[in-house]
């Protein structure tokens, strides 16, 4: 196999800097990391200084993603020799157990880490990840709630909990988790969009109104958010429905004529923005028409379900 340095005419310093950039930007391009990192480890380990240890860790995690257990084990052994007894290295050992589906061994290892250091958040999160991998969502939810009682500011954990509640169709609790995220991240358009999707799924006039508002807020924060545009379109289409046999919204006495008219306007605006976005991306009017027709077909199916 040709070397990366020869294929792309780069120096070992370039490869080291590329690995650092991938770490800092949290790239999960595991195959590239393995290709570049393996060559660095095999050919230039003596030149890397202290950077070699973080590269061993980076390459090991990527190797697990790529089912390269031979490379992962080599990196792990090097780290064990350099840092015997390190909780960070023990956690990497647990991740290797997970990749081998030795979940009980991994949980026992994480429990030992937590006995020595109850504040080790990485070990607790790995245990939750195992519950999720095993399909034990309720256990993962329980442990994640316990975790958040101690680390209430962990935004990643709040988002993971919201996803778990969505998987369990507990939309009220998912919405609560997303509200927590929006309070600390009011300018994150993705949280607004996901909250709107949850409220849309819950249904009912009040939830649909909230859904429309948060789809609009997501678009205000990022006018290129296509999911929010489609969400606003679908919200408007459902809210403006006048067929009492098709939608409970239309038959709700709270849904005034003005509300339906306003939502027709919002749906029309969203449809125009979707149309412009597809045309800007180089799609023909015919393709755009089919895209909007697909949304209308989805709405029709949805309305039949609600009737």
ZISUL-V47914 format. One line per field, one symbol per residue. ss: DSSP state (A for helix, B for strand, O for the rest). burial: b if it has 16 or more other C-alpha atoms within 10 Angstrom, else e. A space follows every 10 residues. Layout:
ss: ???
burial: ???
This chain:
ss: OOOAAAAOOO OAAAAAAAAA AAAAOOOOOA AAAAAAAAAA AAAAAAAOOO AAAAAAAAAA AAAAAOOOAA AAAAAAAAAA AAOOOOAAAA AAAAAAAAAO OOAAAAAAAA AAAAAAOOOO AAAAAAAAAA AAAOOOAAAA AAAAAAAAAA OOOOAAAAAA AAAAAAAOOO AAAAAAAAAA AAAAOOOOAA AAAAAAAAAA AAOOAAAAAA AAAAAAAAAA AOOOOAAAAA AAAAAAAAAA OOOOOOOAAA AOOOOOAAAA AAAAAAAAAA AAAAAAAAAA OOOOAAAAAA AAAAAAAAAA AAAAAAO
burial: eeebeeeeee ebeebbeebb ebeeeeeeeb eebbebbbbb beebbeeeee ebbebbbbbb bbbbbeeebe bbbebbbebb eeeeeebbbb bbbbbbbbbe eebeebbebb bebbeeeeee eebbbbbbbb bbeeeebeeb bebbbebeee eeeebebbbb bbbbbbeeee beebbebbbb bbeeeeeebb bbbbbbbbbb ebeebebbbb bbbbbbbbbe eeeebbbbbb bbbbbbbbbb bbeeebbbbb eeeebeeeeb eebbbbbbbb bebbbeebee eeeeeeebee ebeebeeebe eebeeee
